[in-house]
Amino acid sequence: MFNLDEVYSVSDFLNLCRNSVEQNIPHCWVQGEISNLSRPSSGHCYFSLKDSKGQIRCAFFRLNQRKVQFSPENGMSVVIRGAPTLYELRGDFQLIVQQMEPAGVGNLQIAFDQLKNKLKAEGLFDAQNKKNLPVSPKTIGVISSSSGAVIRDIIHVLKTRYPFSNILLYDTKVQGEDAYKKIIKALQIADNDKRCDVLILARGGGSMEDLWSFNEEELARKIFACATPIISSIGHETDTTIADFVADVRAPTPSAAAVIATPDRLAIINQATKLRKQLQDSVNQSLDKIRLSLELLQVRIVDPSQQLQRNAQKLDEYEFRLVRQIKRAHQLYQSQLKQLNIRLHNNAEYFLKDQANQFTNKVNRLNLLSPLNTLSRGYSITHDKDGKVLLSSKRINLGDLIKSQLHDGKVTSKVLKKEDN
């Protein structure tokens, strides 16, 4: 039989175990591979840390993740420092992760590679998104610290190489916690000013930790969004940051950035000298051609007196031709006038004869149709007392006076008798 005083409830037993684990097992470093990683909306991470012979549950709370620059992933080999404990709700033994480092590769390097791959996949490094640098910048903006040697090197190179452009310094912190926010602010001011033709983002060399401000995602996206072309020159030639990949042009050093941003003054002078010589040669060639043309024209020019004589002779010749043409036209006119006169006379004579013949014919036809001609053949025309021509005997009465028109006179008669046909 058992003693009831020695019986534990499940929660009491788990609490006993948890106290035993936490009091007797020290905080320790453990290396293994991450698996079964989950990230709820709280921001905490839960995963298993395993090797070939076993595994242990781990909880990585959000507040403990602040110093971890990379993002844990399944399959990643890490070294963690954890506090052993027991999760009573499930009875699971687990480690509360306090620190996490990549196994073999540094924390910052993994964070760098992860962000690089992410931005590359989004196209922020693509050549087609790079802006062209101006050929002859009037104003060059430099985003850097005013207290470093970088700005002095850039100014020295620009004054020596291309002293024709203005230099504007946008002073900012380039190292330390939250320095990237200062850099972003300076970059925004420079881009919004619209005064600079190109911007140089620069700082001197240092460790990866010193240059980490230029590996922040927020700064990378701001560089990509800038309307002004940007030359990145961070650290020494072997140093590479995310800002270098996103910028339009990367320079190995700040001095090299000043060289890339400007044309060479000596090269410009040399080019101007060549252009001047070409222009002078072209002018000389043009003058030689004009001189040759003038000489040819001088040969072709005739003495004015001789030209006047020739023109006078031509004028006389034209006058003779004009007189001959006038005489010929007058003779032709007279001949044509005579011919027209003859034709007019003949036509008039023919017209008169034709009209006379037509008149005679019409007179003859008129005589044939004339009542007088009819009367001459023994006919007469009778009118009633009103002078109207009688066409019927019914229109007269016995005793009426009628007048008859004869060929050679008129006769008045009285009707004594009427007979019908």
Disulfide bonds with the S-S distance in Angstrom:
none
